[in-house]
Every structure is written in C-alpha cells, then in structure tokens.
C-alpha cells in the first residue's frame, strides 16, 4: 500500500496538488513516524494520549453495537451517534487558514512589545513583521510555492498590522468605495460601478477587530452603548461603521476612499467634471473672496471639489478648516485644522461644529472652510459671511441650486432661533454669492451641472441666475457616456464688476452663449 501514494501523487501532476492536501500531508509527517516494518506494533499504554483518545472513540461504538444486538429491528446508524467519529471526507479543514492563524499567533508572541512602540514608524514595524514572518514560515517546514509564500506573508501582515481583507482593496487605486454588508460580503465601487468581491472576513469577530482598530486610531469608540460611528483613515478616507444590535445581519462598514495624491483642477478638467472656462471663473471667484457653497448629493464629489477650490486661495491667507472628521487636503501652509469631538462614555465632553465655528471667529481667519453644514451651524456660518469673513467655503447636501437655498433655510431653523422665514432668506441672499451644483450622472461620472449666482431678493423669494448649465442635449455615446458639458447661458453675472474693482481679469468671451446647444436646467 505504501507504494500507492507516490503513484497517486504522480497522477496529480506534482505541483498541481492542492495546497490544502500538501499542508495536510506535511502535518501528518510532522506528527512523527510509526513503528518500523517488521518490529510489530508498539505496546499499548493507558497513559498514552493517543490510546486514551482511541478508547474514548471505541466506547460509544460498543454502546451502539450493544443496542443493535439487543433489538435487531432498531435502525441505528453508527454515524448518527453524537460521539461517533466522522469520516475524514466530512471534516474539511482549511489548512491554509490554520497555517495563517499559527503564523499570526507566533508573530504576536515574538513582536508583541514592538507593536506598541511609539518610536517605530508604520513602515519600520511592517518591515520587521515581514522579516519575522518569513522566519516563522520557514520553521513550519510546509511545502509552499513562492507565490503561496508571498500571499501568506501578505495576508498575515494585513491581519496583524493592516485591515485584513480590506487592505488590498484600500491599496487598489481603482477602488473608490468599499462597502462591507457583513463579514462574508464585500462590495466595491470602480469607475462608478458596484461589484461584489471574492474577499471576506473569517468571522464576525475578525470584522469587529478591524472596525475597532480603525476607530481607535482617531480617538473614537464603538460598542453596544455607541453602536455607530463616523471616523476616518490616516489618508482622510471617510469611514462609517454600524454594529449589532443596530446592524441586524452583522457589522457593516463603509469606506469612501480619498486619493492619496490630491486632485488638481487639471485632473477635474481631464475627467470632464468641469471645463477650462468654469475653472477660470472659479479661480477668479475664490481670489475675489466670494462666498461659495458647493451643493450635491451623497458621493457626488463635493469634498473633492472643495479641495480644488481651496487650492486657489492665496498662500498669504490664514485658513481655518472645521470638520466632523478631518477630510480636507488643504495644500497651503498657513492652515489651522479643527475637528469636532463626540461625547465620552458619560455623555460629556462633546464639541460640536457650531462651537468650533464660533471659536474660529476669534482666531483671525482670512478664510473659513466648513467641511459640511448639516445643522444649526449654518446660521453661524451665514452670520460669519455677513460680518466681514468673506471668501468662506462650505458644502451642503441638495439636488439643485434652488434646493440648496431651501436646505439652508431648514438648517438655520435647526439652530433653535425663532426667526421669520423672510429674515432667513435675506441672510442667505446677502451672505452667499455663488452655488456650484455637482451631480453624479447615470453613467457614473461626476459633473458640474450648474454654476449659479445668488443675485438677491425679489419679494420673499431668493433670486438665482445660472451662469453655466450642463448640456444634456448632446446625447450619449455608444457606451452610454454623456457627451455634453457645462456651457454658458450667455448671461454675465453681476459679481464680474467686483472682479474689475479688484483687478482680477477674466476672458471677455467666457460668458458668450454657444451657437449650437440648448442647455436644460
């Protein structure tokens, strides 16, 4: 029989043998050799653990046989007994996963103290861990190909130092969003399209450990008393996590990635988000210290556009940024970043965006950049814009410029001040100069669809005038991509006079109406 094993291996083709089978054979060999041929069986001993295990297995088998002998008509299957040994084929063992667990445990034992060493950088710690992992795998003496060895080292390093199966997705530049619905279901967004990946966590506990690792790095917490959290990664990527009991099907994690290299206005022009004409206008508007609101739905690229707008701010301006979680990538040097703080376990210590916005007025800012207004802080922002803090930038969730005005009205009412609606609208009309609407079209692209001037009040209505609108009439190409672009309406905004007073030049033909297009607002 011993000669049959090599023959069977030869039939499988040597290197084509499954990894799990090779690992299992290696584990059997490492258990030690049996009695040599011709020496007979070794004497049994009740103190031998192998003998004790065999005795425990034989005992229930004898009980089943006695039951069958006493009642031959009773149908009893040996495999149905709870203590009966299962056939080997019914006990699948993921040997690769077991090897990963052993390697991770050994790595913790050897480098446990160094994981908490604040003097080591992330790169130094990862290098040391990979070197130690290589030695650990060598000591296991398992048959691994170079590709399998590299994969094992990467997987264990990601589990111990990174974010497990998410690490490869985070490192993939084409992935813009990661959605973990449960521990074995991960979706990603590539080029505006959602796809299901073959990645997954080994268990719910594994997913929870990764979530806790993410939120703890930014001073946030997540547990049963606070089962949802907004956080960020080191590169500013936005993170939202929800755990049971709120997440019924298992913990949920959503990561909206930000580019490691900040996008520039040239990138947005190349992507078709805006045109060179709009880029020239926005550059002039920021330098002229107009108050600008970026409006758009979820995932349309508001924060990215806000980053690009902030790049137009002169270097000699003092900038104060205020955010729920730090996401903005301001490139200037004279920047003060403020971040809100959630309450602690006792429900105390919360610092809201509204408090930060009030405090920023005492910090001598030239520009105030609010990541997003979503509550009563919108009243304080409008008041700051109306009291000498020109050139402020912010974003708001809405689907059109007109909706943005209505949204700001609602947010001001959330401040708890019993203000009449007309007074709120007058504040908006005098504070906001420009609304930029960015939308995500059905082809997955993000485009600026409106550049709208806030002109003032007519009666009780805030008057708006579009300077640029997206040309939907151009149709779509063979791949379903929109061929249109934002085009001028031919109407010259009133704030152009302000450009002249400040010596800011824009091309005269910037607002020339196109000859062949019928833009739809």
matplotlib code that plots the C-alpha trace (Angstrom):
import matplotlib.pyplot as plt

x = [0.0, 2.9, 3.8, 0.4, 0.9, 3.7, 1.7, -1.3, 0.8, 2.3, -1.2, -2.0, 1.0, 3.3, 2.9, -0.8, -1.6, -3.9, -2.3, -4.6, -3.6, 0.1, -0.3, -2.3, 0.4, 3.0, 1.1, 0.8, 4.5, 5.3, 3.3, 6.2, 6.9, 5.0, 6.6, 9.2, 8.3, 9.0, 9.1, 5.4, 3.0, 4.2, 2.8, -0.4, -0.4, -3.3, -1.2, -0.6, -2.8, -3.3, -4.6, -6.8, -8.4, -8.9, -10.6, -13.0, -13.9, -14.4, -16.6, -19.6, -19.2, -19.5, -22.7, -24.2, -23.4, -24.9, -28.1, -28.4, -27.8, -30.5, -33.0, -32.1, -35.1, -33.9, -32.3, -29.3, -26.5, -23.1, -22.5, -25.7, -24.3, -23.2, -19.8, -19.2, -16.1, -17.0, -15.5, -12.4, -14.1, -16.9, -14.4, -12.9, -10.0, -8.8, -5.1, -4.1, -6.3, -4.9, -1.4, -2.3, -3.6, -0.5, 1.8, -0.2, -0.1, 3.7, 4.2, 2.3, 4.4, 7.7, 6.8, 4.2, 6.1, 7.2, 3.6, 3.1, 6.5, 5.7, 9.2, 8.7, 7.1, 4.4, 6.8, 9.5, 7.1, 5.7, 9.3, 10.2, 6.9, 7.5, 11.1, 9.9, 7.0, 9.5, 11.4, 8.2, 7.0, 10.5, 10.2, 6.8, 8.5, 5.4, 5.5, 4.7, 5.4, 7.0, 3.6, 1.8, 4.6, 4.3, 0.5, 0.7, 3.2, 1.0, -2.3, -0.8, 0.8, -2.5, -4.4, -1.9, -0.8, -3.4, -7.1, -7.3, -9.0, -9.7, -6.0, -5.7, -8.8, -7.5, -4.3, -6.1, -6.2, -9.2, -11.4, -13.2, -15.6, -15.7, -19.0, -18.9, -22.5, -21.5, -18.3, -18.6, -20.0, -17.8, -18.8, -16.5, -17.0, -14.8, -15.4, -18.8, -20.0, -20.6, -19.2, -19.1, -15.6, -14.4, -12.8, -14.3, -13.5, -13.0, -15.6, -17.7, -15.1, -12.5, -14.6, -15.2, -11.5, -10.8, -13.5, -12.2, -8.7, -9.9, -11.9, -9.5, -6.7, -8.8, -10.0, -13.5, -15.2, -17.8, -19.6, -23.1, -23.7, -22.5, -23.1, -22.5, -19.5, -18.1, -14.3, -11.5, -8.3, -4.9, -5.2, -8.5, -10.8, -14.2, -15.4, -18.8, -19.4, -22.6, -22.5, -25.3, -27.9, -28.5, -26.9, -29.2, -27.3, -23.9, -21.5, -21.5, -18.6, -18.4, -15.2, -15.2, -11.6, -9.8, -6.9, -3.5, -2.4, -4.8, -6.6, -6.0, -8.1, -6.3, -7.5, -11.1, -10.9, -9.4, -12.2, -14.9, -16.1, -15.8, -14.5, -11.5, -13.9, -15.5, -12.1, -11.1, -14.3, -13.9, -10.3, -11.4, -14.3, -12.1, -9.4, -12.2, -13.3, -16.8, -18.7, -19.2, -21.5, -20.8, -24.1, -24.6, -25.9, -24.1, -21.0, -21.0, -17.6, -18.4, -15.4, -13.1, -14.3, -14.0, -10.3, -9.7, -11.4, -9.2, -6.1, -7.0, -6.7, -3.5, -0.6, -0.6, -4.2, -4.8, -7.2, -9.3, -10.9, -13.8, -15.0, -16.7, -13.8, -10.7, -11.0, -9.9, -6.5, -5.5, -2.2, -1.3, 1.0, -0.9, -3.8, -5.4, -7.5, -10.3, -12.3, -15.4, -15.5, -18.2, -19.3, -17.5, -18.9, -20.6, -22.2, -19.9, -17.1, -18.9, -17.6, -19.9, -19.1, -21.2, -18.9, -15.8, -17.3, -18.0, -14.5, -12.9, -14.1, -11.7, -8.8, -8.3, -9.2, -8.9, -10.9, -13.2, -13.7, -16.5, -16.4, -20.2, -23.1, -25.8, -27.3, -27.6, -24.1, -25.4, -26.8, -23.4, -21.7, -24.1, -23.5, -19.7, -20.1, -22.1, -19.7, -16.5, -15.4, -15.6, -14.2, -15.8, -16.3, -18.7, -20.7, -24.4, -26.5, -29.0, -30.0, -30.2, -29.2, -32.8, -32.9, -29.6, -31.3, -34.3, -31.9, -30.0, -33.3, -34.2, -30.7, -31.0, -34.3, -32.5, -30.4, -33.4, -33.8, -37.4, -36.5, -39.1, -38.6, -38.0, -35.2, -33.5, -33.8, -32.3, -29.4, -28.8, -29.2, -26.7, -24.2, -23.9, -22.6, -22.2, -23.7, -21.9, -24.0, -22.2, -24.1, -23.4, -25.0, -26.3, -23.1, -21.2, -19.4, -19.4, -20.1, -20.8, -24.3, -24.9, -22.8, -25.4, -25.2, -27.3, -28.5, -30.6, -34.3, -37.5, -40.3, -40.0, -38.0, -34.2, -33.4, -30.9, -29.3, -27.5, -24.2, -23.3, -25.6, -24.9, -25.9, -27.9, -29.0, -25.6, -26.8, -24.7, -22.1, -22.2, -21.1, -23.8, -21.5, -22.8, -21.3, -22.4, -20.5, -21.4, -22.0, -22.5, -26.1, -24.8, -25.8, -23.0, -23.0, -23.2, -20.1, -18.0, -17.9, -16.2, -13.5, -12.9, -12.6, -10.1, -8.1, -8.9, -9.1, -11.3, -11.7, -14.4, -15.7, -16.2, -19.9, -20.5, -23.6, -22.9, -24.2, -25.5, -26.8, -30.0, -29.0, -31.6, -31.8]
y = [0.0, 2.4, 2.3, 3.6, 7.1, 8.2, 6.8, 8.8, 12.0, 11.4, 11.2, 14.6, 16.2, 17.2, 21.0, 20.8, 19.1, 21.3, 23.4, 22.1, 18.5, 19.3, 21.1, 18.2, 15.7, 17.8, 17.9, 14.1, 13.7, 16.2, 14.0, 11.5, 8.1, 5.0, 1.6, 0.3, -2.6, -6.0, -4.6, -5.2, -2.8, -0.8, -1.9, 0.0, 2.2, 3.7, 6.8, 7.3, 10.2, 8.6, 5.4, 7.4, 9.2, 5.8, 4.4, 7.3, 6.7, 2.9, 3.2, 4.8, 2.5, -0.6, 1.0, 1.4, -2.2, -3.4, -1.5, -3.1, -6.6, -6.2, -5.0, -6.1, -4.3, -1.0, 1.1, 2.8, 4.2, 4.4, 7.9, 9.2, 8.8, 12.1, 10.8, 8.6, 9.6, 11.2, 10.1, 12.1, 13.4, 15.0, 17.1, 19.6, 21.5, 24.8, 24.1, 27.4, 29.3, 27.2, 28.0, 31.7, 31.5, 29.8, 32.3, 35.3, 33.8, 33.3, 36.8, 38.3, 36.2, 37.4, 41.0, 41.8, 44.5, 46.2, 46.7, 49.4, 51.0, 54.6, 55.2, 52.8, 54.1, 52.1, 51.2, 50.1, 47.9, 46.4, 45.6, 43.9, 41.9, 40.6, 39.6, 37.7, 36.1, 34.7, 33.0, 31.7, 30.2, 28.6, 27.0, 25.5, 23.5, 23.3, 22.8, 26.3, 27.7, 31.2, 32.7, 31.0, 32.1, 35.7, 35.5, 34.0, 36.7, 39.5, 38.1, 37.7, 41.1, 42.6, 40.8, 41.8, 45.3, 46.4, 46.0, 42.3, 41.6, 45.3, 46.2, 45.0, 47.0, 50.1, 49.8, 49.4, 52.9, 51.9, 51.3, 54.5, 53.0, 49.8, 48.5, 45.6, 44.4, 41.6, 39.6, 37.5, 40.1, 43.0, 45.3, 47.9, 50.7, 51.0, 53.7, 54.4, 50.8, 48.4, 44.9, 42.0, 40.9, 37.5, 38.9, 38.3, 38.2, 34.9, 35.7, 38.4, 38.9, 39.5, 42.2, 43.8, 43.8, 45.7, 48.2, 48.8, 49.2, 51.9, 54.0, 53.7, 55.4, 58.6, 58.6, 57.3, 54.3, 51.8, 49.3, 48.3, 51.6, 53.6, 51.1, 53.5, 55.9, 58.2, 58.1, 58.4, 56.6, 58.1, 59.4, 61.1, 58.4, 58.6, 55.6, 54.8, 51.7, 50.2, 47.1, 45.0, 45.4, 48.2, 46.2, 43.1, 41.0, 41.6, 44.5, 46.9, 49.1, 51.7, 53.4, 56.2, 56.5, 59.7, 59.9, 59.7, 62.4, 65.4, 66.0, 69.3, 71.4, 69.8, 66.4, 67.5, 69.0, 65.8, 63.8, 66.0, 67.3, 70.9, 72.9, 75.2, 78.1, 77.2, 76.6, 80.2, 81.5, 79.6, 80.7, 84.3, 83.9, 82.4, 85.1, 87.8, 86.3, 85.4, 83.2, 79.8, 76.9, 73.5, 71.6, 68.0, 64.6, 61.8, 60.6, 63.3, 64.7, 67.8, 67.4, 66.8, 70.0, 71.9, 70.8, 72.0, 75.4, 75.8, 75.4, 78.8, 80.6, 82.7, 81.5, 84.5, 83.9, 82.3, 79.4, 77.7, 74.4, 73.0, 69.4, 66.4, 64.2, 65.7, 65.0, 68.2, 68.2, 71.9, 72.4, 75.8, 76.1, 78.6, 76.3, 75.5, 72.3, 71.9, 68.7, 68.1, 65.6, 63.2, 62.7, 60.3, 57.3, 59.5, 61.6, 64.6, 66.4, 66.8, 69.7, 70.5, 72.1, 75.1, 75.7, 75.3, 77.8, 80.4, 79.9, 80.3, 83.9, 84.7, 83.1, 85.9, 83.8, 85.1, 82.1, 79.8, 76.4, 74.3, 70.7, 70.4, 72.3, 69.9, 71.6, 74.8, 75.8, 77.1, 80.2, 80.9, 80.4, 82.8, 85.4, 85.0, 85.6, 88.7, 90.1, 90.5, 86.9, 86.9, 84.1, 81.3, 77.9, 75.1, 72.2, 71.2, 68.2, 69.1, 68.2, 71.6, 75.3, 76.1, 73.1, 74.3, 77.6, 75.7, 73.3, 76.2, 77.7, 74.4, 74.1, 77.7, 76.7, 73.8, 76.4, 76.8, 80.5, 81.7, 83.7, 84.6, 83.0, 86.3, 87.2, 83.8, 84.3, 87.8, 86.4, 83.7, 86.3, 88.7, 86.0, 83.5, 84.7, 81.5, 78.0, 75.2, 72.2, 68.9, 65.8, 62.1, 61.2, 57.8, 56.9, 57.1, 60.3, 63.3, 66.6, 70.2, 70.8, 74.4, 77.4, 79.7, 83.3, 84.4, 87.8, 89.0, 89.1, 89.8, 90.0, 86.9, 84.9, 84.5, 85.1, 82.8, 83.2, 80.3, 81.3, 77.7, 74.7, 71.2, 70.5, 67.3, 67.7, 66.4, 62.9, 59.8, 57.8, 54.1, 53.2, 55.2, 58.1, 61.6, 63.7, 67.0, 69.5, 72.6, 75.5, 79.3, 80.6, 83.9, 85.9, 87.9, 87.6, 90.7, 89.9, 90.5, 94.1, 93.1, 91.4, 94.7, 96.6, 94.1, 93.9, 90.3, 89.6, 87.0, 86.4, 88.5, 85.5, 83.5, 84.2, 84.0, 81.9, 78.8, 78.8, 75.2, 73.9, 74.1, 73.5, 72.2, 73.4]
z = [0.0, 0.7, -3.0, -4.0, -2.5, -4.9, -7.8, -6.9, -6.4, -9.8, -11.4, -9.8, -11.6, -8.7, -8.4, -9.3, -6.0, -3.9, -1.2, 1.5, 0.6, 0.7, 4.1, 5.5, 4.4, 6.0, 9.2, 9.2, 8.6, 11.4, 13.9, 14.0, 12.3, 13.2, 14.1, 11.6, 9.4, 10.9, 14.5, 15.2, 17.0, 19.9, 23.3, 24.3, 27.4, 29.1, 29.8, 26.1, 25.0, 21.6, 23.3, 25.6, 22.6, 20.8, 23.9, 24.1, 20.4, 20.9, 23.9, 22.2, 19.3, 21.6, 23.1, 19.7, 18.8, 22.0, 21.3, 17.8, 19.2, 21.8, 19.3, 15.7, 14.3, 15.5, 12.8, 14.3, 12.2, 13.6, 12.1, 13.8, 17.3, 18.6, 19.8, 16.8, 14.7, 11.4, 8.1, 7.1, 4.0, 6.1, 8.1, 5.7, 7.2, 5.7, 6.2, 4.7, 7.2, 10.1, 9.0, 8.9, 12.4, 13.7, 12.0, 13.3, 16.9, 16.6, 15.3, 18.3, 20.7, 19.1, 18.4, 21.0, 22.7, 19.5, 18.3, 21.0, 20.5, 19.5, 18.3, 15.4, 12.2, 10.5, 7.7, 10.1, 12.0, 8.8, 7.6, 10.9, 10.9, 7.3, 8.2, 11.3, 9.4, 6.8, 9.7, 11.2, 7.9, 7.4, 10.8, 9.8, 7.1, 4.9, 1.1, -0.3, -3.7, -3.9, -4.8, -1.9, 0.5, -0.7, -0.3, 3.2, 4.4, 2.9, 4.4, 7.9, 7.8, 6.7, 9.5, 12.2, 11.1, 8.5, 7.9, 7.0, 3.6, 3.2, 2.9, -0.7, -1.6, 0.1, -1.8, -5.1, -6.8, -8.9, -5.9, -4.8, -2.2, -0.1, 1.4, 3.9, 4.3, 6.6, 7.3, 4.1, 1.7, 0.5, -2.4, -4.1, -6.5, -9.5, -12.1, -10.7, -10.8, -7.9, -8.0, -5.5, -4.5, -3.5, -0.3, 3.1, 6.8, 8.6, 11.3, 12.8, 15.5, 12.8, 11.2, 14.7, 15.4, 12.2, 12.9, 16.4, 15.1, 12.6, 15.1, 18.0, 15.9, 15.7, 19.3, 18.6, 20.1, 19.1, 21.4, 22.3, 24.1, 21.0, 18.1, 15.2, 14.5, 11.9, 11.6, 9.1, 8.0, 8.1, 4.5, 5.3, 3.8, 5.3, 7.5, 8.8, 10.9, 12.4, 14.7, 16.3, 17.7, 15.1, 12.2, 12.3, 9.8, 11.2, 11.5, 8.5, 7.4, 4.6, 3.5, 1.0, -0.2, -0.9, -3.4, -1.7, -4.2, -4.0, -7.3, -9.1, -11.3, -14.3, -13.1, -12.9, -16.4, -17.8, -16.0, -17.7, -14.3, -15.5, -18.4, -18.7, -18.8, -15.5, -14.0, -14.9, -13.4, -10.1, -9.8, -10.1, -7.7, -5.0, -5.4, -5.3, -1.9, -2.9, -0.5, -2.3, -1.5, -3.1, -3.4, -4.3, -3.3, -1.5, -3.3, -6.0, -5.1, -3.0, -0.8, -3.7, -5.4, -2.2, -2.0, -5.5, -4.8, -1.7, -3.9, -5.4, -2.0, -1.9, 0.2, 2.4, 3.7, 7.1, 6.6, 9.4, 8.5, 10.5, 10.0, 11.7, 10.6, 9.0, 5.3, 3.5, 2.0, 2.1, 0.3, 1.8, 4.8, 7.0, 8.0, 11.3, 11.3, 13.8, 14.3, 16.3, 19.2, 20.2, 23.8, 26.0, 27.7, 30.3, 27.7, 28.3, 26.5, 23.2, 21.0, 18.0, 14.7, 15.8, 18.8, 16.6, 14.1, 16.8, 18.2, 14.8, 14.5, 17.3, 15.5, 13.0, 9.9, 6.4, 5.1, 6.9, 5.3, 6.7, 5.5, 5.5, 7.2, 8.4, 11.4, 13.4, 12.5, 9.1, 11.0, 12.4, 9.0, 7.4, 10.1, 9.7, 5.9, 6.6, 9.2, 7.2, 6.8, 3.0, 0.9, 3.1, 1.5, 2.5, 1.2, 1.6, 0.6, -2.0, -5.6, -7.3, -6.5, -5.6, -3.3, -1.7, -0.7, 0.8, 2.6, 4.1, 5.3, 7.0, 8.6, 10.0, 11.6, 13.3, 15.3, 17.6, 16.8, 16.2, 13.1, 10.4, 7.1, 5.3, 7.7, 7.0, 3.3, 3.5, 5.4, 2.7, -0.2, 1.3, 2.5, -0.4, -3.7, -5.7, -5.7, -7.6, -8.2, -8.8, -9.7, -10.4, -13.7, -14.6, -16.5, -13.2, -14.0, -11.7, -13.5, -12.5, -13.8, -12.5, -11.7, -10.2, -8.9, -5.9, -7.0, -4.1, -3.1, -5.1, -2.7, -0.5, -3.0, -3.3, -6.9, -8.7, -12.1, -13.9, -15.5, -16.7, -17.0, -18.3, -21.9, -21.8, -25.5, -26.7, -26.0, -25.1, -27.0, -27.8, -24.2, -22.6, -21.6, -21.7, -24.5, -23.0, -20.9, -18.9, -21.3, -20.7, -20.7, -22.2, -19.1, -17.4, -13.6, -11.5, -9.5, -12.6, -11.6, -8.4, -10.4, -12.2, -8.9, -7.6, -10.8, -11.5, -15.2, -16.9, -20.6, -22.2, -24.2, -21.0, -20.9, -24.7, -25.4, -27.5, -31.0, -31.2, -27.9, -25.9, -22.3, -19.9, -16.4]

ax = plt.figure().add_subplot(projection="3d")
ax.plot(x, y, z, "-o")
ax.set_aspect("equal")
plt.show()
